[in-house]
Amino acid sequence: MTNLEGFLNKGLEGLNISGQRKEKPEGLHNHFTPNQSWGALKKAWTGYRIAKVQNDLPRMVEYANKIRKIQGELGISVCTFPNLGID
C-alpha cells in the first residue's frame, strides 16, 4: 500500500460499506449526533431569549426545559432558571 492509499483509507476506518457510521457517538442517549444536539441547544437558547424579550412566560418555561434536557444529554452543566422556578 502506498502512502496515498493509506492516507485515503484512514478516513474511512469508522465507516461501513454504505458510508454510514458503525456505532453511535459516545455519551449521547438519543439518536442525534453531537453536532445536531449543539445546534438544537443554540436554537433553544435563541427561542428562550426571544420569549424573554416578548415577556412570554409559557414559552420561556418551554425553552428552559428544552435547554436543560439537551444540556443533560450532552453531559454538560445544566443551567438553572431561578426567575422561572426551575432549578
Protein Blocks (a to p, Z undefined) as FASTA:
>chain_A
ZZklmmmmmmmmmpcfkopafbdcehiacfbdfklmmmmmmmmmmmmmmmmmnopaklmm
mmmmmmmmmmmmnopacdddfknopZZ
